[in-house]
């Protein structure tokens, strides 16, 4: 139950991060809590931790992404892909989610919402970050 739960929650997080990214790209004002409430009416610690974590460490996460995205930068990716990648990196680096779970969950979302080449790119990026972290 817990696993399915987290998987569903990650979809919500992806949606929230997607929204935030759209607002930021269009220089629109928003409040994180309001965006979270729109997507998930009930409060959830996991969702809150990841959303606030990603927004807090966005610059570090994006720098890391740009370092490992082969010949690409994160701002060239679509909003959904950016949301998935940022969430994956955040979970890998800043949480105690087992790395294999963080990577796997991001890949599953990418399978569902991104095209194949982007899914492969996300997979490769998270894999590199994981191996650099292990060293």
Steps between C-alpha positions, in 0.01 A plus 500: 500500500775746600681449168192559286421795717840659443479431127166681484640782712794540263252557217346778707845645573583490128178694428574757770858551379370525144260779605769687690730480199229640272434787743871580523553489124215748455615709797166448674458532873405185687506351845639152538236403757220610266643303209529194726139539618371519142666171415466322833228633733628306800831585662775246454846519659676310222353727233579811702860388567573424137327808354663738747830316466503525121406869506758574771787320325390573143824674402720220638276236341506676161880541513534131571259415218686721253828331595367153418258569211709414198517809280171627645382736768201448723324811366478337156281222641122521514332600827397142579851368437651776713260412785589130482874562482505754783296271723728205419816698573353642819406155629842361406704774665294646783280217633548154642288343226702198382679608177357211300147608600562869420638413157237238425209725594634781279544258209146365543362856486715575196372183330147626551545872430817553294611372164753221476810710432423725797435197722844365405656840568339520846608145576860571395512827698370342821732204453805729468398701805448180700844364406676830570327514840615147582866576428 
